[in-house]
Amino acid sequence: LAVEARVSALTHTLDPRTGDVVKTRPRCLTRNMSAVVELTPSRPMCVERYADFRALGRLALRMGGKTVALGVVTQVWSTQEPQAH
C-alpha cells in the first residue's frame, strides 16, 4: 500500500542503543539516526501500533524510488471516527 505522507514534526532524536532522548525538536535527521517523527498521511490509511499488531505497525518512507527510512508505529491519532459501509 502506497500513501503519500508529510512529516509533520520531528519530535526528538533517540540514542540507538538505549532509546533515551538525546535532543528534542531537532532541525534535521542524518544517516543512521533514530528519531520519533510525526507523519500525516494524505488520505486515511489503516495502521496499528507495532506493540498491538506487528504486521500493520511497520512502515517505510520512500522518496524518488529509494527507501530513506524504516520505522514502527508507536502511537496513532485519529481525526475521524471509522465509518461503517
ZITACOR-V740502 format. One record per pair of residues at least 6 apart in sequence whose ideal C-beta (glycine too) atoms are under 8 Angstrom apart, sorted by the first residue. I is the first residue (numbers start at 1). J is the second residue. D is the distance in Angstrom with one decimal. If there is no record, write none. Layout:
i=I j=J d=D
i=I j=J d=D
This chain:
i=1 j=45 d=6.9
i=3 j=41 d=5.0
i=3 j=42 d=6.4
i=3 j=43 d=6.1
i=3 j=45 d=4.9
i=4 j=41 d=7.2
i=4 j=42 d=4.2
i=4 j=43 d=7.9
i=5 j=39 d=4.6
i=5 j=40 d=6.3
i=5 j=41 d=4.6
i=5 j=42 d=6.6
i=5 j=61 d=7.5
i=6 j=39 d=7.0
i=6 j=40 d=4.9
i=6 j=42 d=7.3
i=7 j=37 d=5.9
i=7 j=38 d=7.3
i=7 j=39 d=6.1
i=8 j=38 d=4.3
i=8 j=39 d=6.4
i=8 j=40 d=4.6
i=9 j=25 d=7.8
i=9 j=37 d=7.2
i=9 j=38 d=4.2
i=10 j=25 d=6.6
i=10 j=26 d=5.2
i=10 j=27 d=7.6
i=10 j=28 d=7.5
i=10 j=29 d=6.6
i=10 j=35 d=6.2
i=10 j=37 d=5.8
i=10 j=38 d=7.9
i=11 j=24 d=7.4
i=11 j=25 d=7.3
i=11 j=35 d=7.3
i=11 j=36 d=4.2
i=11 j=37 d=6.6
i=11 j=38 d=6.0
i=12 j=21 d=4.9
i=12 j=22 d=7.4
i=12 j=23 d=6.3
i=12 j=24 d=4.6
i=12 j=25 d=6.9
i=12 j=26 d=7.0
i=12 j=35 d=6.7
i=12 j=36 d=5.4
i=13 j=21 d=7.4
i=13 j=22 d=4.7
i=13 j=23 d=4.8
i=13 j=26 d=5.1
i=13 j=29 d=7.1
i=13 j=33 d=5.8
i=13 j=34 d=6.8
i=13 j=35 d=4.7
i=14 j=20 d=6.8
i=14 j=21 d=6.3
i=14 j=22 d=6.3
i=14 j=34 d=4.3
i=14 j=35 d=6.2
i=14 j=36 d=6.8
i=15 j=21 d=8.0
i=15 j=22 d=5.4
i=15 j=34 d=7.4
i=16 j=32 d=7.6
i=16 j=33 d=7.8
i=16 j=34 d=4.6
i=19 j=34 d=7.8
i=26 j=35 d=6.9
i=29 j=35 d=5.4
i=29 j=37 d=7.9
i=36 j=74 d=7.1
i=37 j=69 d=7.8
i=37 j=71 d=7.3
i=39 j=59 d=7.9
i=44 j=80 d=6.9
i=46 j=56 d=6.4
i=47 j=56 d=5.6
i=47 j=57 d=6.9
i=47 j=59 d=7.3
i=47 j=73 d=5.2
i=47 j=76 d=6.1
i=48 j=56 d=4.1
i=48 j=57 d=5.4
i=48 j=73 d=6.6
i=48 j=76 d=7.0
i=49 j=57 d=5.7
i=49 j=73 d=5.4
i=49 j=74 d=6.5
i=49 j=75 d=6.8
i=49 j=76 d=6.2
i=50 j=57 d=3.1
i=50 j=58 d=6.7
i=50 j=72 d=3.9
i=50 j=73 d=5.4
i=50 j=74 d=6.8
i=51 j=57 d=7.3
i=51 j=74 d=7.9
i=56 j=73 d=7.7
i=57 j=72 d=5.4
i=57 j=73 d=4.5
i=58 j=70 d=7.7
i=58 j=71 d=7.5
i=58 j=72 d=5.8
i=58 j=73 d=7.6
i=59 j=70 d=7.4
i=59 j=71 d=5.4
i=59 j=72 d=7.3
i=59 j=73 d=6.6
i=60 j=67 d=5.5
i=60 j=69 d=7.2
i=60 j=70 d=5.4
i=60 j=71 d=7.8
i=61 j=67 d=7.2
i=61 j=68 d=5.3
i=61 j=69 d=4.1
i=61 j=70 d=7.7
i=61 j=71 d=7.4
i=62 j=68 d=6.6
